[in-house]
Amino acid sequence: GYSFYSDLSSTSDVGGVGIYVRNNLSHGLIQNYKIINSAECPVENLWLEVTKNSRKYIIGGIYRHPGHKINTFLQSLDGLFAQISKCKLPCFIAGDINIDLKNSNTTKKLKCIWII
């Protein structure tokens, strides 16, 4: 009774994102929200539009590989959030971004972009 969407790493045995959506909900992939996977910013991510009781939602899943430049990822995420906020739909994002939020330098950068 579910559809499964996934984005798996093509260069690593770790990482990837998967999302199950009940078949009784209207749903589909949103390709134009996808963060581009690159050597500087290895990331897998999925973006779906799901409709429940005639209300639309954006559902996102992100896996950011550790050990790479955080700033590159944050710039991509900032652009994505700007794009998502224009559509004025509720958005739920889950994932593993591998960023140490206890690091004060990182936390200062994150405060600027994580409010949607």
Biopython code that builds the backbone (N, CA, C, O; Angstrom):
import numpy as np
from Bio.PDB.StructureBuilder import StructureBuilder

atoms = [
    (1, "GLY", "N", (0.795, -1.211, 0.000)),
    (1, "GLY", "CA", (0.000, 0.000, 0.000)),
    (1, "GLY", "C", (0.830, 1.263, 0.000)),
    (1, "GLY", "O", (0.312, 2.341, 0.293)),
    (2, "TYR", "N", (2.132, 1.151, -0.329)),
    (2, "TYR", "CA", (3.019, 2.308, -0.319)),
    (2, "TYR", "C", (3.831, 2.387, -1.610)),
    (2, "TYR", "O", (4.096, 1.376, -2.260)),
    (3, "SER", "N", (4.214, 3.601, -1.962)),
    (3, "SER", "CA", (5.184, 3.822, -3.034)),
    (3, "SER", "C", (6.498, 4.195, -2.370)),
    (3, "SER", "O", (6.521, 4.904, -1.365)),
    (4, "PHE", "N", (7.596, 3.707, -2.946)),
    (4, "PHE", "CA", (8.910, 3.983, -2.384)),
    (4, "PHE", "C", (9.721, 4.827, -3.351)),
    (4, "PHE", "O", (9.857, 4.492, -4.527)),
    (5, "TYR", "N", (10.255, 5.921, -2.840)),
    (5, "TYR", "CA", (11.133, 6.801, -3.607)),
    (5, "TYR", "C", (12.522, 6.736, -2.965)),
    (5, "TYR", "O", (12.642, 6.682, -1.741)),
    (6, "SER", "N", (13.561, 6.743, -3.791)),
    (6, "SER", "CA", (14.907, 6.711, -3.230)),
    (6, "SER", "C", (15.881, 7.492, -4.098)),
    (6, "SER", "O", (15.687, 7.671, -5.300)),
    (7, "ASP", "N", (16.928, 7.943, -3.439)),
    (7, "ASP", "CA", (18.071, 8.570, -4.107)),
    (7, "ASP", "C", (19.298, 7.959, -3.457)),
    (7, "ASP", "O", (19.616, 8.266, -2.308)),
    (8, "LEU", "N", (19.985, 7.100, -4.185)),
    (8, "LEU", "CA", (21.139, 6.380, -3.650)),
    (8, "LEU", "C", (22.428, 6.946, -4.220)),
    (8, "LEU", "O", (22.460, 7.457, -5.339)),
    (9, "SER", "N", (23.484, 6.845, -3.433)),
    (9, "SER", "CA", (24.790, 7.323, -3.866)),
    (9, "SER", "C", (25.308, 6.476, -5.020)),
    (9, "SER", "O", (25.219, 5.248, -4.987)),
    (10, "SER", "N", (25.844, 7.130, -6.031)),
    (10, "SER", "CA", (26.443, 6.397, -7.153)),
    (10, "SER", "C", (27.945, 6.236, -6.969)),
    (10, "SER", "O", (28.599, 5.533, -7.739)),
    (11, "THR", "N", (28.496, 6.895, -5.936)),
    (11, "THR", "CA", (29.943, 6.866, -5.732)),
    (11, "THR", "C", (30.360, 6.273, -4.392)),
    (11, "THR", "O", (31.554, 6.194, -4.103)),
    (12, "SER", "N", (29.399, 5.855, -3.567)),
    (12, "SER", "CA", (29.725, 5.382, -2.226)),
    (12, "SER", "C", (28.788, 4.250, -1.821)),
    (12, "SER", "O", (27.674, 4.129, -2.330)),
    (13, "ASP", "N", (29.268, 3.425, -0.894)),
    (13, "ASP", "CA", (28.423, 2.363, -0.351)),
    (13, "ASP", "C", (27.585, 2.842, 0.826)),
    (13, "ASP", "O", (26.759, 2.089, 1.342)),
    (14, "VAL", "N", (27.785, 4.079, 1.255)),
    (14, "VAL", "CA", (27.015, 4.634, 2.369)),
    (14, "VAL", "C", (26.181, 5.798, 1.871)),
    (14, "VAL", "O", (26.416, 6.352, 0.797)),
    (15, "GLY", "N", (25.208, 6.148, 2.681)),
    (15, "GLY", "CA", (24.360, 7.285, 2.337)),
    (15, "GLY", "C", (23.103, 6.843, 1.619)),
    (15, "GLY", "O", (22.784, 5.656, 1.542)),
    (16, "GLY", "N", (22.416, 7.812, 1.108)),
    (16, "GLY", "CA", (21.166, 7.562, 0.407)),
    (16, "GLY", "C", (19.976, 8.012, 1.229)),
    (16, "GLY", "O", (20.059, 8.183, 2.445)),
    (17, "VAL", "N", (18.863, 8.201, 0.531)),
    (17, "VAL", "CA", (17.622, 8.648, 1.146)),
    (17, "VAL", "C", (16.492, 7.816, 0.582)),
    (17, "VAL", "O", (16.477, 7.501, -0.608)),
    (18, "GLY", "N", (15.546, 7.459, 1.434)),
    (18, "GLY", "CA", (14.358, 6.752, 0.988)),
    (18, "GLY", "C", (13.128, 7.275, 1.700)),
    (18, "GLY", "O", (13.181, 7.591, 2.889)),
    (19, "ILE", "N", (12.021, 7.368, 0.982)),
    (19, "ILE", "CA", (10.756, 7.837, 1.554)),
    (19, "ILE", "C", (9.630, 6.947, 1.046)),
    (19, "ILE", "O", (9.494, 6.725, -0.157)),
    (20, "TYR", "N", (8.824, 6.440, 1.975)),
    (20, "TYR", "CA", (7.608, 5.706, 1.636)),
    (20, "TYR", "C", (6.421, 6.649, 1.736)),
    (20, "TYR", "O", (6.338, 7.451, 2.666)),
    (21, "VAL", "N", (5.494, 6.555, 0.776)),
    (21, "VAL", "CA", (4.272, 7.359, 0.785)),
    (21, "VAL", "C", (3.091, 6.431, 0.543)),
    (21, "VAL", "O", (3.111, 5.608, -0.372)),
    (22, "ARG", "N", (2.068, 6.572, 1.370)),
    (22, "ARG", "CA", (0.868, 5.745, 1.193)),
    (22, "ARG", "C", (0.256, 5.996, -0.180)),
    (22, "ARG", "O", (0.194, 7.129, -0.657)),
    (23, "ASN", "N", (-0.190, 4.917, -0.798)),
    (23, "ASN", "CA", (-0.762, 5.020, -2.145)),
    (23, "ASN", "C", (-2.093, 5.754, -2.185)),
    (23, "ASN", "O", (-2.501, 6.219, -3.249)),
    (24, "ASN", "N", (-2.789, 5.872, -1.038)),
    (24, "ASN", "CA", (-4.067, 6.582, -1.055)),
    (24, "ASN", "C", (-3.887, 8.107, -0.987)),
    (24, "ASN", "O", (-4.865, 8.853, -0.976)),
    (25, "LEU", "N", (-2.626, 8.558, -0.943)),
    (25, "LEU", "CA", (-2.329, 9.986, -0.997)),
    (25, "LEU", "C", (-1.809, 10.332, -2.389)),
    (25, "LEU", "O", (-1.054, 9.567, -2.989)),
    (26, "SER", "N", (-2.215, 11.474, -2.884)),
    (26, "SER", "CA", (-1.672, 11.940, -4.160)),
    (26, "SER", "C", (-0.244, 12.403, -3.902)),
    (26, "SER", "O", (0.003, 13.150, -2.954)),
    (27, "HIS", "N", (0.706, 11.965, -4.741)),
    (27, "HIS", "CA", (2.106, 12.304, -4.491)),
    (27, "HIS", "C", (2.923, 12.219, -5.772)),
    (27, "HIS", "O", (2.559, 11.528, -6.724)),
    (28, "GLY", "N", (4.039, 12.944, -5.766)),
    (28, "GLY", "CA", (4.952, 12.906, -6.904)),
    (28, "GLY", "C", (6.258, 13.606, -6.577)),
    (28, "GLY", "O", (6.322, 14.448, -5.681)),
    (29, "LEU", "N", (7.289, 13.247, -7.309)),
    (29, "LEU", "CA", (8.606, 13.857, -7.134)),
    (29, "LEU", "C", (8.624, 15.304, -7.612)),
    (29, "LEU", "O", (7.944, 15.659, -8.575)),
    (30, "ILE", "N", (9.404, 16.130, -6.934)),
    (30, "ILE", "CA", (9.658, 17.499, -7.369)),
    (30, "ILE", "C", (11.140, 17.556, -7.732)),
    (30, "ILE", "O", (11.990, 17.707, -6.854)),
    (31, "GLN", "N", (11.444, 17.439, -8.991)),
    (31, "GLN", "CA", (12.836, 17.387, -9.444)),
    (31, "GLN", "C", (13.557, 18.734, -9.332)),
    (31, "GLN", "O", (14.769, 18.765, -9.123)),
    (32, "ASN", "N", (12.835, 19.834, -9.467)),
    (32, "ASN", "CA", (13.512, 21.138, -9.490)),
    (32, "ASN", "C", (13.975, 21.605, -8.108)),
    (32, "ASN", "O", (14.614, 22.653, -8.009)),
    (33, "TYR", "N", (13.675, 20.865, -7.047)),
    (33, "TYR", "CA", (14.189, 21.197, -5.717)),
    (33, "TYR", "C", (15.468, 20.427, -5.385)),
    (33, "TYR", "O", (16.086, 20.669, -4.348)),
    (34, "LYS", "N", (15.852, 19.536, -6.227)),
    (34, "LYS", "CA", (16.977, 18.647, -5.948)),
    (34, "LYS", "C", (18.299, 19.405, -5.822)),
    (34, "LYS", "O", (18.656, 20.197, -6.695)),
    (35, "ILE", "N", (19.028, 19.152, -4.716)),
    (35, "ILE", "CA", (20.378, 19.686, -4.543)),
    (35, "ILE", "C", (21.305, 18.812, -5.379)),
    (35, "ILE", "O", (21.260, 17.585, -5.282)),
    (36, "ILE", "N", (22.131, 19.430, -6.186)),
    (36, "ILE", "CA", (23.014, 18.687, -7.091)),
    (36, "ILE", "C", (24.141, 18.031, -6.305)),
    (36, "ILE", "O", (24.830, 18.682, -5.519)),
    (37, "ASN", "N", (24.316, 16.737, -6.530)),
    (37, "ASN", "CA", (25.393, 15.966, -5.919)),
    (37, "ASN", "C", (26.682, 16.268, -6.669)),
    (37, "ASN", "O", (26.728, 16.168, -7.895)),
    (38, "SER", "N", (27.743, 16.643, -5.927)),
    (38, "SER", "CA", (29.023, 16.945, -6.562)),
    (38, "SER", "C", (30.159, 16.479, -5.659)),
    (38, "SER", "O", (29.927, 16.077, -4.519)),
    (39, "ALA", "N", (31.381, 16.535, -6.170)),
    (39, "ALA", "CA", (32.549, 16.153, -5.369)),
    (39, "ALA", "C", (32.709, 17.087, -4.171)),
    (39, "ALA", "O", (33.110, 16.646, -3.094)),
    (40, "GLU", "N", (32.400, 18.363, -4.347)),
    (40, "GLU", "CA", (32.480, 19.324, -3.245)),
    (40, "GLU", "C", (31.338, 19.178, -2.259)),
    (40, "GLU", "O", (31.485, 19.494, -1.078)),
    (41, "CYS", "N", (30.216, 18.707, -2.733)),
    (41, "CYS", "CA", (29.015, 18.613, -1.900)),
    (41, "CYS", "C", (28.295, 17.295, -2.186)),
    (41, "CYS", "O", (27.256, 17.282, -2.846)),
    (42, "PRO", "N", (28.858, 16.171, -1.680)),
    (42, "PRO", "CA", (28.177, 14.896, -1.908)),
    (42, "PRO", "C", (26.911, 14.802, -1.052)),
    (42, "PRO", "O", (26.974, 14.824, 0.177)),
    (43, "VAL", "N", (25.781, 14.697, -1.714)),
    (43, "VAL", "CA", (24.498, 14.714, -1.023)),
    (43, "VAL", "C", (23.476, 13.915, -1.832)),
    (43, "VAL", "O", (23.455, 13.972, -3.061)),
    (44, "GLU", "N", (22.638, 13.178, -1.123)),
    (44, "GLU", "CA", (21.482, 12.570, -1.755)),
    (44, "GLU", "C", (20.259, 13.246, -1.152)),
    (44, "GLU", "O", (20.231, 13.541, 0.043)),
    (45, "ASN", "N", (19.259, 13.488, -1.974)),
    (45, "ASN", "CA", (18.058, 14.147, -1.463)),
    (45, "ASN", "C", (16.863, 13.868, -2.347)),
    (45, "ASN", "O", (16.987, 13.638, -3.550)),
    (46, "LEU", "N", (15.710, 13.893, -1.722)),
    (46, "LEU", "CA", (14.426, 13.672, -2.391)),
    (46, "LEU", "C", (13.460, 14.762, -1.971)),
    (46, "LEU", "O", (13.475, 15.219, -0.828)),
    (47, "TRP", "N", (12.629, 15.168, -2.899)),
    (47, "TRP", "CA", (11.614, 16.182, -2.609)),
    (47, "TRP", "C", (10.302, 15.724, -3.235)),
    (47, "TRP", "O", (10.236, 15.449, -4.433)),
    (48, "LEU", "N", (9.272, 15.646, -2.418)),
    (48, "LEU", "CA", (7.967, 15.169, -2.867)),
    (48, "LEU", "C", (6.890, 16.198, -2.552)),
    (48, "LEU", "O", (6.971, 16.924, -1.561)),
    (49, "GLU", "N", (5.889, 16.244, -3.409)),
    (49, "GLU", "CA", (4.671, 16.971, -3.081)),
    (49, "GLU", "C", (3.623, 15.928, -2.761)),
    (49, "GLU", "O", (3.338, 15.047, -3.572)),
    (50, "VAL", "N", (3.050, 16.033, -1.576)),
    (50, "VAL", "CA", (2.060, 15.073, -1.106)),
    (50, "VAL", "C", (0.783, 15.830, -0.776)),
    (50, "VAL", "O", (0.825, 16.875, -0.127)),
    (51, "THR", "N", (-0.353, 15.303, -1.224)),
    (51, "THR", "CA", (-1.641, 15.925, -0.941)),
    (51, "THR", "C", (-2.454, 15.002, -0.048)),
    (51, "THR", "O", (-2.661, 13.829, -0.358)),
    (52, "LYS", "N", (-2.911, 15.562, 1.072)),
    (52, "LYS", "CA", (-3.784, 14.830, 2.007)),
    (52, "LYS", "C", (-4.963, 15.733, 2.334)),
    (52, "LYS", "O", (-4.781, 16.868, 2.776)),
    (53, "ASN", "N", (-6.171, 15.225, 2.117)),
    (53, "ASN", "CA", (-7.394, 15.993, 2.375)),
    (53, "ASN", "C", (-7.356, 17.358, 1.685)),
    (53, "ASN", "O", (-7.667, 18.379, 2.298)),
    (54, "SER", "N", (-6.982, 17.368, 0.440)),
    (54, "SER", "CA", (-6.874, 18.547, -0.426)),
    (54, "SER", "C", (-5.869, 19.593, 0.068)),
    (54, "SER", "O", (-5.879, 20.729, -0.405)),
    (55, "ARG", "N", (-5.016, 19.223, 1.001)),
    (55, "ARG", "CA", (-3.945, 20.119, 1.470)),
    (55, "ARG", "C", (-2.604, 19.588, 0.967)),
    (55, "ARG", "O", (-2.281, 18.417, 1.164)),
    (56, "LYS", "N", (-1.823, 20.458, 0.314)),
    (56, "LYS", "CA", (-0.534, 20.048, -0.239)),
    (56, "LYS", "C", (0.588, 20.302, 0.764)),
    (56, "LYS", "O", (0.560, 21.259, 1.538)),
    (57, "TYR", "N", (1.579, 19.406, 0.720)),
    (57, "TYR", "CA", (2.756, 19.501, 1.572)),
    (57, "TYR", "C", (3.993, 19.193, 0.733)),
    (57, "TYR", "O", (3.916, 18.461, -0.254)),
    (58, "ILE", "N", (5.120, 19.750, 1.130)),
    (58, "ILE", "CA", (6.404, 19.369, 0.558)),
    (58, "ILE", "C", (7.122, 18.531, 1.607)),
    (58, "ILE", "O", (7.250, 18.936, 2.762)),
    (59, "ILE", "N", (7.585, 17.370, 1.192)),
    (59, "ILE", "CA", (8.315, 16.462, 2.068)),
    (59, "ILE", "C", (9.709, 16.284, 1.483)),
    (59, "ILE", "O", (9.863, 15.950, 0.309)),
    (60, "GLY", "N", (10.724, 16.511, 2.315)),
    (60, "GLY", "CA", (12.100, 16.383, 1.850)),
    (60, "GLY", "C", (12.900, 15.436, 2.712)),
    (60, "GLY", "O", (12.671, 15.325, 3.917)),
    (61, "GLY", "N", (13.832, 14.760, 2.091)),
    (61, "GLY", "CA", (14.780, 13.901, 2.792)),
    (61, "GLY", "C", (16.175, 14.208, 2.282)),
    (61, "GLY", "O", (16.395, 14.290, 1.074)),
    (62, "ILE", "N", (17.136, 14.380, 3.215)),
    (62, "ILE", "CA", (18.497, 14.767, 2.830)),
    (62, "ILE", "C", (19.514, 13.902, 3.567)),
    (62, "ILE", "O", (19.378, 13.643, 4.763)),
    (63, "TYR", "N", (20.530, 13.460, 2.837)),
    (63, "TYR", "CA", (21.724, 12.874, 3.456)),
    (63, "TYR", "C", (22.939, 13.601, 2.900)),
    (63, "TYR", "O", (23.210, 13.552, 1.700)),
    (64, "ARG", "N", (23.675, 14.282, 3.789)),
    (64, "ARG", "CA", (24.918, 14.958, 3.416)),
    (64, "ARG", "C", (26.084, 14.126, 3.923)),
    (64, "ARG", "O", (26.174, 13.829, 5.115)),
    (65, "HIS", "N", (26.970, 13.755, 3.022)),
    (65, "HIS", "CA", (28.127, 12.955, 3.404)),
    (65, "HIS", "C", (29.063, 13.788, 4.281)),
    (65, "HIS", "O", (29.291, 14.962, 3.991)),
    (66, "PRO", "N", (29.605, 13.199, 5.346)),
    (66, "PRO", "CA", (30.490, 13.952, 6.238)),
    (66, "PRO", "C", (31.856, 14.208, 5.604)),
    (66, "PRO", "O", (32.246, 13.558, 4.634)),
    (67, "GLY", "N", (32.572, 15.179, 6.185)),
    (67, "GLY", "CA", (33.952, 15.419, 5.787)),
    (67, "GLY", "C", (34.129, 16.301, 4.575)),
    (67, "GLY", "O", (35.225, 16.356, 4.016)),
    (68, "HIS", "N", (33.099, 16.985, 4.153)),
    (68, "HIS", "CA", (33.198, 17.872, 2.998)),
    (68, "HIS", "C", (32.814, 19.285, 3.416)),
    (68, "HIS", "O", (32.342, 19.506, 4.531)),
    (69, "LYS", "N", (33.018, 20.226, 2.526)),
    (69, "LYS", "CA", (32.796, 21.634, 2.849)),
    (69, "LYS", "C", (31.339, 21.905, 3.230)),
    (69, "LYS", "O", (30.416, 21.690, 2.444)),
    (70, "ILE", "N", (31.169, 22.378, 4.443)),
    (70, "ILE", "CA", (29.822, 22.687, 4.939)),
    (70, "ILE", "C", (29.262, 23.906, 4.209)),
    (70, "ILE", "O", (28.073, 23.946, 3.894)),
    (71, "ASN", "N", (30.116, 24.906, 3.936)),
    (71, "ASN", "CA", (29.634, 26.137, 3.293)),
    (71, "ASN", "C", (28.992, 25.872, 1.938)),
    (71, "ASN", "O", (27.981, 26.489, 1.602)),
    (72, "THR", "N", (29.560, 24.971, 1.162)),
    (72, "THR", "CA", (28.989, 24.640, -0.147)),
    (72, "THR", "C", (27.591, 24.058, 0.023)),
    (72, "THR", "O", (26.668, 24.426, -0.702)),
    (73, "PHE", "N", (27.438, 23.154, 0.978)),
    (73, "PHE", "CA", (26.137, 22.558, 1.263)),
    (73, "PHE", "C", (25.146, 23.625, 1.734)),
    (73, "PHE", "O", (24.008, 23.666, 1.266)),
    (74, "LEU", "N", (25.577, 24.485, 2.659)),
    (74, "LEU", "CA", (24.684, 25.511, 3.199)),
    (74, "LEU", "C", (24.238, 26.497, 2.124)),
    (74, "LEU", "O", (23.098, 26.960, 2.153)),
    (75, "GLN", "N", (25.112, 26.824, 1.181)),
    (75, "GLN", "CA", (24.721, 27.708, 0.085)),
    (75, "GLN", "C", (23.652, 27.053, -0.779)),
    (75, "GLN", "O", (22.683, 27.698, -1.180)),
    (76, "SER", "N", (23.835, 25.766, -1.063)),
    (76, "SER", "CA", (22.828, 25.039, -1.849)),
    (76, "SER", "C", (21.505, 24.983, -1.102)),
    (76, "SER", "O", (20.440, 25.169, -1.690)),
    (77, "LEU", "N", (21.581, 24.726, 0.193)),
    (77, "LEU", "CA", (20.381, 24.631, 1.010)),
    (77, "LEU", "C", (19.679, 25.975, 1.116)),
    (77, "LEU", "O", (18.450, 26.041, 1.087)),
    (78, "ASP", "N", (20.445, 27.033, 1.236)),
    (78, "ASP", "CA", (19.879, 28.372, 1.322)),
    (78, "ASP", "C", (19.088, 28.702, 0.056)),
    (78, "ASP", "O", (17.978, 29.227, 0.133)),
    (79, "GLY", "N", (19.658, 28.396, -1.099)),
    (79, "GLY", "CA", (18.949, 28.625, -2.357)),
    (79, "GLY", "C", (17.687, 27.793, -2.465)),
    (79, "GLY", "O", (16.656, 28.258, -2.952)),
    (80, "LEU", "N", (17.782, 26.560, -2.006)),
    (80, "LEU", "CA", (16.623, 25.668, -2.026)),
    (80, "LEU", "C", (15.509, 26.194, -1.128)),
    (80, "LEU", "O", (14.343, 26.211, -1.523)),
    (81, "PHE", "N", (15.870, 26.623, 0.083)),
    (81, "PHE", "CA", (14.863, 27.139, 1.009)),
    (81, "PHE", "C", (14.191, 28.393, 0.471)),
    (81, "PHE", "O", (12.996, 28.597, 0.681)),
    (82, "ALA", "N", (14.947, 29.226, -0.214)),
    (82, "ALA", "CA", (14.355, 30.415, -0.830)),
    (82, "ALA", "C", (13.325, 30.010, -1.875)),
    (82, "ALA", "O", (12.260, 30.618, -1.981)),
    (83, "GLN", "N", (13.650, 28.985, -2.640)),
    (83, "GLN", "CA", (12.740, 28.476, -3.674)),
    (83, "GLN", "C", (11.488, 27.860, -3.039)),
    (83, "GLN", "O", (10.373, 28.110, -3.498)),
    (84, "ILE", "N", (11.668, 27.064, -1.995)),
    (84, "ILE", "CA", (10.542, 26.408, -1.327)),
    (84, "ILE", "C", (9.628, 27.434, -0.668)),
    (84, "ILE", "O", (8.406, 27.297, -0.723)),
    (85, "SER", "N", (10.200, 28.450, -0.053)),
    (85, "SER", "CA", (9.370, 29.425, 0.661)),
    (85, "SER", "C", (8.441, 30.189, -0.285)),
    (85, "SER", "O", (7.390, 30.667, 0.141)),
    (86, "LYS", "N", (8.809, 30.308, -1.553)),
    (86, "LYS", "CA", (7.962, 31.000, -2.525)),
    (86, "LYS", "C", (6.656, 30.268, -2.794)),
    (86, "LYS", "O", (5.654, 30.896, -3.134)),
    (87, "CYS", "N", (6.657, 28.952, -2.645)),
    (87, "CYS", "CA", (5.441, 28.193, -2.953)),
    (87, "CYS", "C", (4.430, 28.222, -1.812)),
    (87, "CYS", "O", (3.276, 27.838, -2.002)),
    (88, "LYS", "N", (4.849, 28.674, -0.628)),
    (88, "LYS", "CA", (3.955, 28.873, 0.513)),
    (88, "LYS", "C", (3.176, 27.621, 0.911)),
    (88, "LYS", "O", (1.999, 27.693, 1.264)),
    (89, "LEU", "N", (3.852, 26.470, 0.847)),
    (89, "LEU", "CA", (3.273, 25.214, 1.303)),
    (89, "LEU", "C", (4.007, 24.759, 2.551)),
    (89, "LEU", "O", (5.203, 25.017, 2.692)),
    (90, "PRO", "N", (3.303, 24.079, 3.470)),
    (90, "PRO", "CA", (4.016, 23.499, 4.612)),
    (90, "PRO", "C", (5.088, 22.532, 4.114)),
    (90, "PRO", "O", (4.873, 21.785, 3.159)),
    (91, "CYS", "N", (6.246, 22.559, 4.777)),
    (91, "CYS", "CA", (7.374, 21.744, 4.339)),
    (91, "CYS", "C", (7.945, 20.984, 5.529)),
    (91, "CYS", "O", (8.198, 21.565, 6.584)),
    (92, "PHE", "N", (8.143, 19.690, 5.354)),
    (92, "PHE", "CA", (8.744, 18.832, 6.376)),
    (92, "PHE", "C", (10.015, 18.237, 5.789)),
    (92, "PHE", "O", (9.995, 17.627, 4.720)),
    (93, "ILE", "N", (11.129, 18.422, 6.506)),
    (93, "ILE", "CA", (12.421, 17.925, 6.041)),
    (93, "ILE", "C", (13.026, 17.059, 7.127)),
    (93, "ILE", "O", (13.068, 17.440, 8.296)),
    (94, "ALA", "N", (13.495, 15.888, 6.724)),
    (94, "ALA", "CA", (14.179, 14.986, 7.656)),
    (94, "ALA", "C", (15.451, 14.507, 6.993)),
    (94, "ALA", "O", (15.542, 14.452, 5.767)),
    (95, "GLY", "N", (16.420, 14.166, 7.797)),
    (95, "GLY", "CA", (17.634, 13.633, 7.205)),
    (95, "GLY", "C", (18.802, 13.642, 8.158)),
    (95, "GLY", "O", (18.670, 13.913, 9.351)),
    (96, "ASP", "N", (19.933, 13.342, 7.597)),
    (96, "ASP", "CA", (21.198, 13.303, 8.317)),
    (96, "ASP", "C", (22.142, 14.224, 7.563)),
    (96, "ASP", "O", (22.636, 13.879, 6.490)),
    (97, "ILE", "N", (22.390, 15.407, 8.137)),
    (97, "ILE", "CA", (23.213, 16.387, 7.433)),
    (97, "ILE", "C", (24.661, 16.391, 7.909)),
    (97, "ILE", "O", (25.484, 17.133, 7.374)),
    (98, "ASN", "N", (24.980, 15.572, 8.905)),
    (98, "ASN", "CA", (26.358, 15.428, 9.386)),
    (98, "ASN", "C", (27.048, 16.762, 9.652)),
    (98, "ASN", "O", (28.154, 17.012, 9.175)),
    (99, "ILE", "N", (26.373, 17.610, 10.422)),
    (99, "ILE", "CA", (26.949, 18.884, 10.846)),
    (99, "ILE", "C", (26.880, 18.936, 12.364)),
    (99, "ILE", "O", (25.825, 18.702, 12.952)),
    (100, "ASP", "N", (28.000, 19.241, 12.992)),
    (100, "ASP", "CA", (28.082, 19.333, 14.441)),
    (100, "ASP", "C", (27.465, 20.655, 14.893)),
    (100, "ASP", "O", (28.077, 21.713, 14.747)),
    (101, "LEU", "N", (26.258, 20.592, 15.439)),
    (101, "LEU", "CA", (25.563, 21.810, 15.862)),
    (101, "LEU", "C", (26.143, 22.391, 17.144)),
    (101, "LEU", "O", (25.782, 23.502, 17.532)),
    (102, "LYS", "N", (27.034, 21.663, 17.808)),
    (102, "LYS", "CA", (27.705, 22.193, 19.006)),
    (102, "LYS", "C", (28.836, 23.146, 18.632)),
    (102, "LYS", "O", (29.302, 23.916, 19.471)),
    (103, "ASN", "N", (29.276, 23.099, 17.390)),
    (103, "ASN", "CA", (30.335, 23.971, 16.909)),
    (103, "ASN", "C", (29.753, 25.367, 16.714)),
    (103, "ASN", "O", (28.861, 25.557, 15.888)),
    (104, "SER", "N", (30.248, 26.337, 17.463)),
    (104, "SER", "CA", (29.641, 27.676, 17.443)),
    (104, "SER", "C", (29.740, 28.345, 16.072)),
    (104, "SER", "O", (28.816, 29.061, 15.686)),
    (105, "ASN", "N", (30.817, 28.139, 15.328)),
    (105, "ASN", "CA", (30.932, 28.745, 13.996)),
    (105, "ASN", "C", (29.863, 28.219, 13.058)),
    (105, "ASN", "O", (29.250, 28.984, 12.314)),
    (106, "THR", "N", (29.640, 26.918, 13.094)),
    (106, "THR", "CA", (28.620, 26.310, 12.244)),
    (106, "THR", "C", (27.235, 26.780, 12.655)),
    (106, "THR", "O", (26.408, 27.096, 11.801)),
    (107, "THR", "N", (26.977, 26.828, 13.955)),
    (107, "THR", "CA", (25.663, 27.225, 14.447)),
    (107, "THR", "C", (25.320, 28.644, 14.013)),
    (107, "THR", "O", (24.170, 28.914, 13.666)),
    (108, "LYS", "N", (26.282, 29.550, 14.023)),
    (108, "LYS", "CA", (26.034, 30.928, 13.572)),
    (108, "LYS", "C", (25.624, 30.957, 12.104)),
    (108, "LYS", "O", (24.726, 31.708, 11.725)),
    (109, "LYS", "N", (26.273, 30.147, 11.281)),
    (109, "LYS", "CA", (25.934, 30.088, 9.855)),
    (109, "LYS", "C", (24.542, 29.503, 9.651)),
    (109, "LYS", "O", (23.785, 29.965, 8.797)),
    (110, "LEU", "N", (24.211, 28.483, 10.439)),
    (110, "LEU", "CA", (22.923, 27.803, 10.275)),
    (110, "LEU", "C", (21.754, 28.693, 10.657)),
    (110, "LEU", "O", (20.698, 28.612, 10.028)),
    (111, "LYS", "N", (21.905, 29.527, 11.654)),
    (111, "LYS", "CA", (20.798, 30.380, 12.103)),
    (111, "LYS", "C", (20.287, 31.266, 10.975)),
    (111, "LYS", "O", (19.116, 31.644, 10.961)),
    (112, "CYS", "N", (21.145, 31.591, 10.047)),
    (112, "CYS", "CA", (20.746, 32.475, 8.952)),
    (112, "CYS", "C", (19.810, 31.798, 7.960)),
    (112, "CYS", "O", (19.004, 32.474, 7.321)),
    (113, "ILE", "N", (19.899, 30.472, 7.818)),
    (113, "ILE", "CA", (19.181, 29.848, 6.716)),
    (113, "ILE", "C", (18.117, 28.843, 7.127)),
    (113, "ILE", "O", (17.323, 28.443, 6.276)),
    (114, "TRP", "N", (18.054, 28.418, 8.369)),
    (114, "TRP", "CA", (17.174, 27.316, 8.728)),
    (114, "TRP", "C", (15.773, 27.751, 9.132)),
    (114, "TRP", "O", (14.996, 26.941, 9.637)),
    (115, "ILE", "N", (15.451, 28.990, 8.920)),
    (115, "ILE", "CA", (14.099, 29.458, 9.218)),
    (115, "ILE", "C", (13.358, 29.586, 7.903)),
    (115, "ILE", "O", (13.693, 30.423, 7.064)),
    (116, "ILE", "N", (12.346, 28.747, 7.732)),
    (116, "ILE", "CA", (11.582, 28.773, 6.484)),
    (116, "ILE", "C", (10.221, 29.395, 6.767)),
    (116, "ILE", "O", (9.400, 29.522, 5.859)),
]
sb = StructureBuilder()
sb.init_structure("model")
sb.init_model(0)
sb.init_chain("A")
sb.init_seg("    ")
for serial, (resi, resn, name, xyz) in enumerate(atoms, 1):
    if name == "N":
        sb.init_residue(resn, " ", resi, " ")
    sb.init_atom(name, np.array(xyz, "f"), 0.0, 1.0, " ", f" {name:<3s}", serial, name[0])
structure = sb.get_structure()
